[in-house]
Amino acid sequence: MPSVNTMTEELNVEAVCRSFGERQVLRDVTFGVAAGRMTGFVGANGAGKTTMMRIILGVLAADSGSVTWRGARLDRGVRQRFGYMPEERGLYPKMTVAEQIVYLGRLHGLSAKAAHHNTSALLDRLGVGDRAGDPVEKLSLGNQQRVQIAAALVHDPEVLILDEPFSGLDPLAVDVVLGVLRERALSGAPVLFSSHQLEVVERLCDDLVIIADGSIRAAGRRADLRERHALPRYRMEVATDAGWLRDVPGVTLVDLDGAHAVFDLASGADDQDVLRAALRRGPVRSFGAVTPSLAEIFREVTR
């Protein structure tokens, strides 16, 4: 499938607020999900992720603000073309896997032939094709999660909204699901997913939205966020002991292990001065800025 390189934000959330009684859980939440891109929606428990997703799907109403798809407000017909996987498992335990996915595909308007075809292809792709005739209750929690993902995809949705899709999956299953979701994004669908597993989000997402206490703290391309929140931190490896860094003005050592050092620079200090000082003492094997991880960015913007 061809890659989609557009950054058109087809799904837009604008200034959404929502309260439950006296407790406001969403405050002017604004972000976009671009066509053909994977957007990770990250926040601690209770940050507002699930509430926001339910508003997008029409399960809950916003107190104010709007959600639009291709410039138009969402209605039932548009949402029928969305694929949604809730955090809580909502499968019928007594139905067989294939019967259930076919049934859900038919509810979304597929013909019987298309529903059976899509079900078979998806279950095989997700590695549970051999369990198609088993009742859902007989599956492990990880395999039930794969079936839930199939349920969200069976009708070839134009948008995917997935709440904790990697919960309960082992590393091999995560890789399988990552591949399926990436294929869906490459076909042009905007994909919004939440996850507590920051290392998985870092591997998968193109764009990030970070929410805390009901407010958006950071949003944008993953690479842009890393650059925007980069610390003045550097990593260096020299040929001998790097302990002399303790005496360099403006340098604060973060980690020192013989020839390996990680250090911060004070405002106004020049990394090239440090590099020149190192070269005067001997060979420098590596020297460069430290790119912050998603976990580090998350901690910075939510503290």
Residue pairs with C-beta under 8 A, 6 or more apart in sequence:
1 183
1 186
1 187
2 186
3 36
3 186
4 35
4 36
4 37
4 185
4 186
4 187
4 188
5 36
6 34
6 35
6 36
7 34
7 37
8 34
8 35
9 32
9 33
9 34
9 35
10 33
10 34
10 35
10 69
10 70
10 159
10 190
11 32
11 33
11 56
11 67
11 68
11 69
11 159
11 190
11 192
12 31
12 32
12 33
12 66
12 67
12 68
12 69
13 29
13 30
13 31
13 32
13 52
13 56
13 65
13 66
13 67
14 30
14 65
14 66
14 67
14 68
15 28
15 29
15 30
15 64
15 65
15 66
16 26
16 28
16 29
16 30
16 52
16 55
16 62
16 64
16 65
16 66
16 67
17 24
17 26
17 27
17 28
17 29
17 62
17 63
17 64
17 65
18 24
18 25
18 26
18 48
18 51
18 55
18 60
18 62
18 63
19 25
19 63
24 214
25 48
25 51
25 214
26 48
26 51
26 52
26 55
26 62
26 214
27 213
27 214
27 215
28 65
28 215
29 48
29 52
29 65
29 211
29 214
29 215
29 216
30 65
30 216
31 39
31 209
31 216
31 219
33 39
33 159
33 190
33 191
33 192
33 207
34 190
34 206
34 207
35 188
35 189
35 190
36 185
36 186
36 187
36 188
36 189
36 190
37 185
37 190
37 191
37 206
37 207
38 181
38 182
38 185
38 191
38 193
38 204
38 205
38 206
38 207
39 190
39 191
39 192
39 193
39 205
39 206
39 207
39 208
39 209
40 193
40 194
40 195
40 201
40 204
40 205
40 207
40 208
40 209
41 49
41 52
41 53
41 192
41 193
41 194
41 209
41 211
42 49
42 194
42 195
42 198
42 201
42 208
42 209
42 210
42 211
42 294
42 298
43 49
43 194
43 210
43 211
43 212
43 302
44 212
44 302
45 196
47 211
47 212
47 213
47 214
48 211
48 213
48 214
49 163
49 194
49 211
50 87
50 163
50 194
51 60
52 211
53 84
53 161
53 163
53 192
53 194
54 60
55 61
55 62
55 67
56 67
56 74
56 82
56 161
56 192
57 79
57 82
57 84
57 161
58 74
58 76
58 79
66 73
67 73
67 74
68 74
69 78
69 159
72 78
80 108
80 109
81 155
81 157
81 158
81 159
82 157
82 158
82 159
82 160
82 161
83 152
83 153
83 155
83 157
83 159
83 160
83 161
83 162
84 152
84 160
84 161
84 162
84 163
85 148
85 149
85 151
85 152
85 161
85 162
85 163
85 165
86 163
87 163
87 164
87 167
87 194
89 144
89 145
89 148
90 148
91 100
91 136
91 144
91 147
91 148
91 151
92 100
92 136
93 135
93 136
93 137
94 135
94 136
94 137
95 103
95 135
95 136
96 132
96 133
96 134
96 135
96 136
97 123
97 128
97 131
97 132
97 133
97 134
97 135
97 136
97 139
97 147
98 116
98 119
98 120
98 123
98 132
98 133
100 136
100 147
100 151
101 115
101 118
101 119
101 122
101 123
101 147
101 150
101 151
101 154
102 112
102 115
102 116
102 119
102 154
104 151
104 154
104 155
105 114
105 115
105 118
105 119
105 154
105 155
106 112
106 115
108 154
108 155
109 155
110 118
110 154
110 155
115 154
118 153
118 154
118 155
118 156
119 132
119 150
119 154
120 129
120 132
122 150
122 153
122 154
122 180
123 129
123 131
123 132
123 147
123 150
125 176
125 180
126 146
126 147
126 149
126 150
126 176
126 177
126 180
127 146
127 173
127 176
128 139
128 143
128 146
128 147
128 150
131 138
131 139
131 143
136 144
136 147
139 147
141 168
142 168
142 169
142 170
142 173
144 168
145 165
145 166
145 167
145 168
145 169
145 173
146 169
146 173
146 176
146 177
148 165
149 162
149 165
149 177
149 180
152 160
152 162
153 160
153 180
153 184
157 189
158 189
159 189
159 190
159 191
159 192
160 181
160 184
160 189
160 190
160 191
160 192
160 193
161 192
161 193
162 181
162 191
162 192
162 193
162 194
163 193
163 194
164 194
164 195
164 196
165 177
165 181
165 193
165 195
166 174
166 177
166 195
166 197
166 200
169 177
174 200
178 200
178 203
178 204
181 191
181 193
181 204
182 204
184 191
185 191
185 206
193 204
193 205
195 201
198 293
198 294
198 295
198 298
199 294
199 295
201 208
201 294
202 222
202 293
202 294
202 295
205 222
206 221
206 222
207 219
207 220
207 221
207 222
208 218
208 219
208 220
208 221
208 222
208 225
208 294
208 297
209 216
209 218
209 219
210 216
210 217
210 218
210 219
210 297
210 298
210 301
210 302
211 217
212 301
212 302
217 301
217 302
218 225
218 228
218 229
218 297
218 301
220 228
222 294
225 297
226 291
226 292
226 297
229 292
229 296
229 297
229 300
229 301
230 289
230 290
230 291
230 292
231 264
231 290
231 292
231 296
232 264
232 265
232 266
232 267
232 269
233 254
233 262
233 263
233 264
233 265
233 289
233 290
234 262
234 263
234 264
234 265
234 271
234 274
234 287
234 288
234 289
234 290
235 260
235 261
235 262
235 286
235 287
235 288
235 289
235 290
236 242
236 245
236 260
236 261
236 262
236 263
236 274
236 275
236 278
236 284
236 286
236 287
237 259
237 260
237 261
237 284
237 285
237 286
237 287
238 259
238 261
238 278
238 281
238 282
238 283
238 284
238 285
239 259
239 282
239 283
239 284
239 285
240 259
240 281
240 282
241 258
241 259
242 256
242 258
242 259
242 260
242 261
242 278
243 256
244 277
244 281
245 251
245 253
245 256
245 261
245 263
245 274
246 253
248 273
248 274
248 277
249 269
250 265
250 266
250 268
250 269
251 263
251 264
251 265
251 266
251 269
251 274
252 263
252 264
252 265
252 266
253 261
253 262
253 263
254 262
254 263
254 264
255 261
255 262
256 262
259 285
262 290
263 274
265 271
265 274
271 289
275 284
275 287
278 284
278 287
292 300
